[in-house]
Amino acid sequence: MTRLNETLPFTIKTLRRTLEILCGEGKYSADVVNKAYRLVVRVALGARSSYDNVEVMLGRIAPANMIIDLSLLYNQHKTIGRYTHRQLAEMTHFQIRDEVLMDGKRNNALSPDQA
């Protein structure tokens, strides 16, 4: 399905549809910075396994004059802020940044409500 959509003209709407197929609903962000000819795509941690496929797909369908800015969408303050300092101290910096923290819960850690 992704390969068939690659033959269509490049639009942000088509790109978002393709990213939804590859990553899942709500597990990516895609924006175009027109003045800088830059395509900014972020893949959520929950869809990390799709990152390589997204990279290859963008290389094939993005216009040659656009800079592709692709990276993972790491945990942000709004997610981490639900945890207490004590709970965060039990995790490494890598876990805080790179682990999927869903609904304020993490494997082997207290949820923010249990603090």
RAMO-V246033 format. One record per pair of residues at least 6 apart in sequence whose ideal C-beta (glycine too) atoms are under 7 Angstrom apart, sorted by sequence separation. I is the first residue (numbers start at 1). GAP is how many residues later the second one is. If there is no record, write none. Layout:
BEGIN
I;GAP
I;GAP
END
This chain:
BEGIN
8;6
62;6
105;6
32;7
33;7
43;7
99;7
104;7
43;8
88;8
104;8
5;9
19;9
31;9
58;10
19;11
30;11
43;11
58;12
5;13
28;13
29;13
41;13
16;14
28;14
15;15
28;15
55;15
2;16
28;16
54;16
80;16
27;17
41;17
12;18
91;18
2;19
27;19
28;19
90;19
1;20
2;20
12;20
23;20
27;20
23;21
51;21
75;21
75;22
79;22
82;22
87;22
24;23
39;23
74;23
87;23
23;24
48;24
74;24
87;25
75;26
23;27
39;27
45;27
22;28
37;28
38;28
39;28
45;28
84;28
87;28
37;29
38;29
39;29
40;29
41;29
42;29
43;29
44;29
45;29
83;29
86;29
37;30
39;30
42;30
43;30
82;30
22;31
23;31
38;31
42;31
84;31
22;32
19;35
22;35
18;39
29;44
10;51
10;52
10;53
45;53
6;54
46;54
2;55
6;55
45;55
END
